Amino acid sequence: MAKDSSFDVVSEVDFQELDNAVNQAVKEITQRYDFKGAVAEMELEDKKIKLLASDEYKLEVMLDILRIKMGKRGVPLRCLTPGKIEPAAKGAVRQVITVESGIAKEKAKDIVAAVKAMKLKVQAQMMDDKVRVTGAKKDDLQAVIQLLKQQDFGVDLQFINFR
């Protein structure tokens, strides 16, 4: 009897690369002329990026710079969930951006439903913050990967542990 093959669907963020992107963004912000003498701070703590700027426009520019640096380093942009902009001391504004890592349960249910809708001989099951897909034929598993790449689940998906 043939051994079942499997792969995992995950949504992971390389936090070392994210830290590098934040450091590059901070370096660019400190060197830019339009930020001279203005309040502009960015720091990464746990799974949150804290932004502090003198006004909302500078806050948006800081976020754009961060996104550019993340894109160059291969960090998925969909992992960022910006919070609301809040007033801070001396007329400044702050924003906390949450870094999402892993697949939420409702997204995982959508992925499992999409795999089952294909009517192939594969099984999909939720495992913590990932989805494992198993099947006898590797061609079926590759068809599932192609389907999942075509659909939009609101998170950046990676496919690992293909065996």
Secondary structure, DSSP 4 states (H G I P E B T S, - for coil): -PPPEEEEEE----HHHHHHHHHHHHHHHHH-GGGTTS-EEEEEETTEEEEEESSHHHHHHHHHHHHHHHHHTT--GGGEEE---EE-GGG-EEEEEEE--S--HHHHHHHHHHHHHTT-SEEEEEETTEEEEEES-HHHHHHHHHHHHHS--SS--EEE---
